């Protein structure tokens, strides 16, 4: 059985976020620590989503709220790296939407003859 479109999109967005963090901190003196703190969680969640772990989408949505706040704060505070911060915000919003897509479509989808 193929992976649903919402889960494929979620995995792609998580991988894109991990790549964004890897590029963002490329010149940092503590690059490995930055990768462990920022890029590893979305990478592990993407693996979990692709492995059909039931809680991976939930935790991706929860952590995306933090990524959203982090990106907004940095975009507001610093002019250098603002593009990366706004990219983080956009990807976090996409992750939240993709993680909640199945539940939203079940709740607000077509109801057939019952209406």
GIKATA-V791048 format. One line per field, one symbol per residue. burial: b if it has 16 or more other ideal C-beta (glycine too) atoms within 10 Angstrom, else e. A space follows every 50 residues. Layout:
burial = ???
//
This chain:
burial = eeeeebbebbbebbbbbbebbeebbeeeeeeeebbeebbebbbebbebbb eeeeebbebbbebbeebbeebeebbeeeeeeeebbebbbbbbebbbbbbb bbeeeeeeeeeeeee
//
